[in-house]
Amino acid sequence: MISTFAQRLIRWQSAHGRHDLPWQGADAYHVWLSEIMLQQTQVATVLPYYRRFIAAFPNIDALSAATEEQVLAHWSGLGYYARGRNLHAAARIITQKHHGEFPRVFEQILELPGIGRSTAAAICALAWHERRAILDGNVKRVLARHRGIAGSPGKAFETRLWQLAEALLPQRDIAVYIQAQMDLGATLCTRNRPRCDMCPVQSDCVAYQSGRVNEFPAPRLRKAVPERHATFLLLLHGNDILLEKRPGSGIWGGLWCPPQFVDEAAALAWGAKEGINIAYPGSGGEKDLKGKVLGRDYPANSKIACGPLRTFTHSFTHFKLHITPLLLRLQHRPKQVRQAGSVWLDVGEALRAGIPQPVRALLEEYCRS
């Protein structure tokens, strides 16, 4: 039974699997890049990013020679930005320690930032046809359903799946088999509405034969998702916007974002400290509906204030962030705003820089002329 599992998948992949992905049959660099991009991201989303990335950084030397900011600019919008930072750091290690050649030794690949056991195995199997098992999200689902492996995701569950993945490995056609597992999970054995009628291993699939496909793998226990709130200050002077570079670690690390505050009051306090009077209805200032500030209490070089915009929510893996943009158009650029890591950028240039997707959406909707 175990020996025929791999044979059926290999035959199915040859006839029905995906054969037009740009990294298929490529060298280790292209396989590595695709595997990193595909972590928690679907192929359809990855394809345009992959093509642009390869055009900009066609090999490891080019990626290593680039700045982190250049790399993140090409990663902008793909999410999980630590992947881009780790990719760049790994390229520099490969250049320094391996003379620009992607290491062939499994243990050396594991030492690179951002690469775990399954990713390292996928690179070895797809690039060099080494006999190694993988266990990404798609493969976990395929194996858990086929063998009826119950239990909540965790260390014991993963250990059983790794043992099974190793036991099912064929002696040859490893690259085809590994691709078949990923293709099956992505196209037929999907999380929702799986197409079991077309599956090549349905005849002995425990989940299908017992009518319990939706029970495998068991869902993780859902915890309450924490919610946070932030105010983004969109500070505009003409067609320039003030952006700050985020710290290298953490959310949006190394990316450019508008000044961020815990709430509106903190944004107003920051503006006062920087010599910017932020005035709009409800803030203690007055203005008419067209945004012209009334009265003589504010310096002529301080503002044309627009005020808060619609709050929206951006979901991360472990929490939700409710963002309230605060738009402020200045008549004159304040000289006081010279904090380290801050820069005034033309909005068009900012859209080409490394910025998170929510910031990109804000600039395109409210700031682009």
Secondary structure per residue as TSV (DSSP state, phi and psi in degrees):
chain	resnum	aa	ss	phi	psi
A	1	M	-	360.0	-45.6
A	2	I	H	-65.2	-40.3
A	3	S	H	-66.0	-33.3
A	4	T	H	-78.8	-19.9
A	5	F	H	-57.5	-51.2
A	6	A	H	-65.3	-40.6
A	7	Q	H	-61.1	-42.9
A	8	R	H	-66.4	-38.7
A	9	L	H	-66.7	-40.0
A	10	I	H	-63.5	-44.3
A	11	R	H	-63.5	-41.9
A	12	W	H	-64.4	-42.7
A	13	Q	H	-63.9	-39.9
A	14	S	H	-61.2	-34.5
A	15	A	H	-94.6	-34.0
A	16	H	H	-129.4	-5.5
A	17	G	S	-76.4	-179.1
A	18	R	-	-84.6	130.2
A	19	H	-	-126.8	1.0
A	20	D	-	-114.3	16.2
A	21	L	-	-73.1	135.2
A	22	P	T	-65.0	-18.4
A	23	W	T	-94.4	-3.9
A	24	Q	T	-70.2	132.2
A	25	G	T	75.6	8.1
A	26	A	-	-91.0	-179.4
A	27	D	-	-79.9	179.2
A	28	A	H	-62.3	-34.9
A	29	Y	H	-60.7	-47.8
A	30	H	H	-67.3	-39.8
A	31	V	H	-64.0	-45.4
A	32	W	H	-57.1	-50.2
A	33	L	H	-58.6	-45.3
A	34	S	H	-64.1	-41.3
A	35	E	H	-64.4	-38.2
A	36	I	H	-68.5	-44.6
A	37	M	H	-64.8	-32.7
A	38	L	T	-80.5	-5.0
A	39	Q	T	-66.5	115.7
A	40	Q	T	60.0	23.8
A	41	T	S	-141.0	136.1
A	42	Q	-	-77.3	156.1
A	43	V	H	-57.7	-44.7
A	44	A	H	-58.6	-35.7
A	45	T	H	-73.2	-38.1
A	46	V	H	-71.4	-37.5
A	47	L	H	-50.0	-52.7
A	48	P	H	-66.0	-34.5
A	49	Y	H	-66.4	-42.2
A	50	Y	H	-60.1	-46.5
A	51	R	H	-64.6	-41.6
A	52	R	H	-67.5	-38.2
A	53	F	H	-65.3	-45.8
A	54	I	H	-64.8	-36.5
A	55	A	H	-62.9	-37.8
A	56	A	H	-81.5	-36.9
A	57	F	-	-129.3	80.0
A	58	P	-	-70.4	-13.5
A	59	N	S	-153.4	176.3
A	60	I	H	-64.2	-38.8
A	61	D	H	-61.0	-42.4
A	62	A	H	-65.3	-40.4
A	63	L	H	-66.8	-41.1
A	64	S	H	-64.9	-37.7
A	65	A	H	-74.8	-18.5
A	66	A	S	-72.9	160.3
A	67	T	-	-83.6	159.3
A	68	E	H	-60.3	-36.6
A	69	E	H	-63.1	-40.0
A	70	Q	H	-64.6	-40.1
A	71	V	H	-65.0	-46.2
A	72	L	H	-67.2	-29.2
A	73	A	H	-63.0	-36.9
A	74	H	H	-80.3	-17.3
A	75	W	H	-89.8	-15.1
A	76	S	T	-54.2	125.1
A	77	G	T	101.4	-17.3
A	78	L	S	-83.1	-20.5
A	79	G	-	80.9	171.9
A	80	Y	-	48.4	63.9
A	81	Y	T	-69.5	-16.4
A	82	A	H	-59.6	-27.7
A	83	R	H	-61.9	-43.6
A	84	G	H	-66.8	-41.7
A	85	R	H	-64.7	-42.4
A	86	N	H	-66.5	-37.7
A	87	L	H	-59.9	-45.5
A	88	H	H	-65.4	-44.3
A	89	A	H	-62.5	-40.4
A	90	A	H	-65.0	-38.9
A	91	A	H	-61.0	-39.3
A	92	R	H	-69.3	-35.2
A	93	I	H	-66.5	-42.1
A	94	I	H	-62.3	-39.5
A	95	T	H	-65.0	-42.1
A	96	Q	H	-78.1	-42.6
A	97	K	H	-96.8	-24.7
A	98	H	S	-124.1	18.0
A	99	H	T	56.9	33.9
A	100	G	T	81.3	1.1
A	101	E	S	-100.1	128.7
A	102	F	-	-61.0	128.5
A	103	P	-	-62.5	143.5
A	104	R	-	-93.3	-17.3
A	105	V	S	-85.3	127.4
A	106	F	H	-53.7	-45.8
A	107	E	H	-65.1	-33.5
A	108	Q	H	-71.1	-35.2
A	109	I	H	-64.8	-40.7
A	110	L	H	-61.9	-24.6
A	111	E	T	-76.0	-14.5
A	112	L	S	-76.0	143.5
A	113	P	T	-59.4	136.9
A	114	G	T	82.7	5.4
A	115	I	-	-116.1	122.8
A	116	G	-	-106.5	-171.8
A	117	R	H	-59.5	-47.4
A	118	S	H	-68.4	-41.3
A	119	T	H	-65.1	-43.1
A	120	A	H	-61.7	-41.6
A	121	A	H	-65.8	-39.3
A	122	A	H	-62.8	-41.1
A	123	I	H	-62.7	-46.1
A	124	C	H	-62.7	-41.6
A	125	A	H	-72.9	-44.2
A	126	L	H	-80.3	-35.0
A	127	A	H	-87.4	-34.9
A	128	W	H	-126.2	4.4
A	129	H	-	60.6	31.7
A	130	E	-	-74.9	148.4
A	131	R	-	-81.7	87.1
A	132	R	-	-137.3	141.4
A	133	A	-	-89.7	149.4
A	134	I	-	-118.7	165.6
A	135	L	-	-152.1	65.8
A	136	D	-	-85.1	-175.6
A	137	G	H	-59.9	-40.4
A	138	N	H	-64.9	-43.7
A	139	V	H	-68.6	-38.5
A	140	K	H	-56.1	-44.7
A	141	R	H	-66.6	-43.6
A	142	V	H	-61.0	-49.1
A	143	L	H	-69.1	-41.6
A	144	A	H	-62.1	-40.5
A	145	R	H	-71.5	-45.9
A	146	H	H	-62.6	-40.3
A	147	R	H	-98.6	-1.5
A	148	G	T	64.3	42.4
A	149	I	-	-84.8	111.7
A	150	A	-	-91.9	-179.3
A	151	G	S	107.5	151.8
A	152	S	-	-76.8	146.5
A	153	P	S	-55.0	133.5
A	154	G	S	176.3	-172.5
A	155	K	H	-62.1	-46.2
A	156	A	H	-64.8	-40.9
A	157	F	H	-62.2	-45.9
A	158	E	H	-67.0	-36.5
A	159	T	H	-61.4	-42.7
A	160	R	H	-63.9	-41.2
A	161	L	H	-67.9	-38.4
A	162	W	H	-62.9	-42.4
A	163	Q	H	-61.6	-41.1
A	164	L	H	-67.9	-43.5
A	165	A	H	-59.6	-39.9
A	166	E	H	-67.5	-41.4
A	167	A	H	-67.9	-29.3
A	168	L	T	-84.3	-7.1
A	169	L	-	-61.6	131.8
A	170	P	-	-78.3	168.1
A	171	Q	S	-81.0	-21.9
A	172	R	S	-143.5	177.5
A	173	D	-	55.8	39.7
A	174	I	H	-61.9	-47.0
A	175	A	H	-60.6	-41.2
A	176	V	H	-65.2	-42.5
A	177	Y	H	-63.6	-46.1
A	178	I	H	-62.3	-43.4
A	179	Q	H	-63.5	-37.1
A	180	A	H	-62.3	-42.2
A	181	Q	H	-61.2	-45.9
A	182	M	H	-66.5	-41.9
A	183	D	H	-65.3	-41.3
A	184	L	H	-61.8	-45.1
A	185	G	H	-67.5	-30.8
A	186	A	H	-83.7	-28.0
A	187	T	H	-112.4	-32.9
A	188	L	T	-116.3	-53.7
A	189	C	S	-86.7	56.7
A	190	T	-	-78.6	164.1
A	191	R	S	-62.0	-46.1
A	192	N	S	-114.0	142.0
A	193	R	S	49.4	56.7
A	194	P	-	-64.7	148.4
A	195	R	-	-98.5	69.2
A	196	C	G	-64.3	-27.8
A	197	D	G	-64.5	-19.3
A	198	M	G	-105.9	3.3
A	199	C	-	-76.5	134.3
A	200	P	T	-74.4	-11.7
A	201	V	T	-121.3	24.5
A	202	Q	G	-68.4	-26.7
A	203	S	G	-61.9	-28.1
A	204	D	G	-126.3	24.0
A	205	C	-	-80.6	117.8
A	206	V	H	-60.8	-43.6
A	207	A	H	-64.0	-43.3
A	208	Y	H	-70.5	-47.1
A	209	Q	H	-66.1	-25.6
A	210	S	T	-98.6	2.9
A	211	G	T	67.1	31.1
A	212	R	-	-126.1	36.9
A	213	V	G	-57.5	-41.0
A	214	N	G	-74.0	-5.7
A	215	E	G	-89.3	-11.9
A	216	F	S	-122.0	138.7
A	217	P	S	-70.5	157.4
A	218	A	-	-62.2	136.8
A	219	P	-	-67.1	150.7
A	220	R	-	-66.6	150.0
A	221	L	-	-66.0	122.4
A	222	R	-	-78.5	128.4
A	223	K	-	-102.0	156.8
A	224	A	-	-61.6	129.6
A	225	V	-	-81.5	119.7
A	226	P	-	-61.5	148.8
A	227	E	E	-123.2	135.3
A	228	R	E	-125.2	162.3
A	229	H	E	-129.3	144.4
A	230	A	E	-148.9	150.8
A	231	T	E	-112.1	124.4
A	232	F	E	-99.5	124.1
A	233	L	E	-92.2	108.6
A	234	L	E	-89.7	93.3
A	235	L	E	-97.2	109.3
A	236	L	E	-113.5	138.4
A	237	H	E	-129.6	107.4
A	238	G	T	63.5	-122.5
A	239	N	T	-105.8	16.1
A	240	D	E	-101.2	146.7
A	241	I	E	-128.6	144.5
A	242	L	E	-85.7	125.4
A	243	L	E	-127.0	151.9
A	244	E	E	-121.0	142.2
A	245	K	E	-84.2	126.6
A	246	R	-	-72.5	154.3
A	247	P	-	-56.6	155.9
A	248	G	S	-62.2	-28.4
A	249	S	S	-108.7	166.4
A	250	G	S	90.2	-171.2
A	251	I	T	-62.5	131.4
A	252	W	T	57.2	31.9
A	253	G	T	-57.9	129.7
A	254	G	T	80.7	-0.3
A	255	L	-	-95.2	164.2
A	256	W	E	-95.4	130.1
A	257	C	E	-138.7	157.0
A	258	P	-	-64.8	158.9
A	259	P	-	-53.0	133.7
A	260	Q	E	-118.4	139.7
A	261	F	E	-135.7	159.5
A	262	V	S	-69.0	-28.9
A	263	D	S	-161.0	179.9
A	264	E	H	-64.7	-38.8
A	265	A	H	-61.1	-39.2
A	266	A	H	-67.0	-36.6
A	267	A	H	-64.6	-41.6
A	268	L	H	-64.6	-40.2
A	269	A	H	-65.4	-40.6
A	270	W	H	-62.3	-43.2
A	271	G	H	-60.5	-42.2
A	272	A	H	-63.3	-39.4
A	273	K	H	-65.2	-34.0
A	274	E	T	-87.9	4.0
A	275	G	T	80.7	23.8
A	276	I	-	-115.0	117.5
A	277	N	-	-87.4	113.1
A	278	I	-	-96.5	108.2
A	279	A	-	-123.5	130.2
A	280	Y	-	-164.6	164.5
A	281	P	T	-54.6	129.3
A	282	G	T	96.9	-14.8
A	283	S	T	-97.2	-0.8
A	284	G	T	102.5	-10.2
A	285	G	-	-104.6	177.3
A	286	E	-	-129.7	147.7
A	287	K	B	-158.2	158.2
A	288	D	-	-85.9	-179.5
A	289	L	T	-66.8	-17.6
A	290	K	T	-89.4	-2.8
A	291	G	-	95.8	3.1
A	292	K	-	-81.1	127.0
A	293	V	B	-74.0	135.0
A	294	L	-	-100.0	158.5
A	295	G	S	87.5	177.8
A	296	R	S	-119.2	17.5
A	297	D	S	-82.5	-6.8
A	298	Y	S	-119.2	137.9
A	299	P	-	-59.9	150.7
A	300	A	T	-66.0	-22.5
A	301	N	T	-96.4	16.0
A	302	S	S	-96.3	-27.2
A	303	K	-	-175.1	159.5
A	304	I	E	-133.5	110.1
A	305	A	E	-91.9	142.5
A	306	C	E	-114.7	-29.5
A	307	G	E	93.2	-171.4
A	308	P	E	-67.4	144.9
A	309	L	-	-108.5	-179.5
A	310	R	-	-62.0	130.3
A	311	T	-	-73.0	138.6
A	312	F	E	-135.9	167.5
A	313	T	E	-117.9	133.3
A	314	H	E	-117.8	126.3
A	315	S	E	-97.2	129.0
A	316	F	-	-102.5	-179.5
A	317	T	S	-62.9	-39.4
A	318	H	S	-115.6	-0.7
A	319	F	-	-163.8	167.9
A	320	K	E	-112.1	138.2
A	321	L	E	-114.7	118.8
A	322	H	E	-93.5	116.2
A	323	I	E	-108.4	126.1
A	324	T	E	-110.7	109.9
A	325	P	E	-75.5	139.7
A	326	L	E	-120.3	107.5
A	327	L	E	-93.2	128.2
A	328	L	E	-136.7	119.2
A	329	R	E	-102.2	125.1
A	330	L	E	-100.0	141.4
A	331	Q	S	-77.6	-32.6
A	332	H	S	-135.3	140.6
A	333	R	-	-71.8	124.0
A	334	P	-	-70.2	129.9
A	335	K	T	-72.3	-20.9
A	336	Q	T	-68.9	-25.6
A	337	V	-	-78.5	86.0
A	338	R	-	-134.6	38.2
A	339	Q	-	-68.5	147.4
A	340	A	T	-60.1	136.6
A	341	G	T	83.9	5.4
A	342	S	E	-106.7	148.7
A	343	V	E	-153.4	145.3
A	344	W	E	-92.6	123.9
A	345	L	E	-125.2	142.8
A	346	D	E	-58.9	139.7
A	347	V	H	-57.4	-40.3
A	348	G	H	-62.0	-39.7
A	349	E	H	-68.2	-38.1
A	350	A	H	-62.0	-36.8
A	351	L	H	-68.1	-19.1
A	352	R	T	-95.2	-4.1
A	353	A	S	-91.0	-179.9
A	354	G	S	-80.4	96.9
A	355	I	-	-129.3	149.1
A	356	P	-	-67.7	158.7
A	357	Q	H	-60.0	-41.3
A	358	P	H	-61.4	-36.9
A	359	V	H	-67.9	-40.8
A	360	R	H	-58.2	-44.8
A	361	A	H	-62.4	-40.2
A	362	L	H	-64.3	-45.7
A	363	L	I	-63.4	-40.9
A	364	E	I	-68.9	-34.2
A	365	E	I	-83.0	-40.2
A	366	Y	I	-113.7	-19.2
A	367	C	I	-115.7	-16.2
A	368	R	-	-78.9	130.5
A	369	S	-	-86.3	360.0
